[in-house]
Amino acid sequence: MKEMAGKHLVLHFDGKILKHIEEESKQSTSTDRIAISVTSPEFGDRDDLLLGVVPCESGKSADCALCIQNLCE
């Protein structure tokens, strides 16, 4: 992540509800996940950099903000 140090960054995120199948029970459940990436005009030819796709307890904005903050730290 050193390539981001000192650069102007724009944070992007998008939430999705994904189905997940538990291996042991073979039951399908739905989970909220947030994809988080950054862009910068200083990246050159790279469009964006995916930081991660993290689970979120709910789609509520406070929970999403906490997930994003935790990943960025």
Stockholm file with secondary structure:
# STOCKHOLM 1.0

chainA/1-73         MKEMAGKHLVLHFDGKILKHIEEESKQSTSTDRIAISVTSPEFGDRDDLLLGVVPCESGKSADCALCIQNLCE
#=GR chainA/1-73 SS CGGGTTSCCEEEEEEEEEEEECTTTCCEEEEEEEEEEEECGGGTTCCCEEEEEEEESCSCHHHHHHHHHHHHC
#=GC SS_cons        CGGGTTSCCEEEEEEEEEEEECTTTCCEEEEEEEEEEEECGGGTTCCCEEEEEEEESCSCHHHHHHHHHHHHC
//
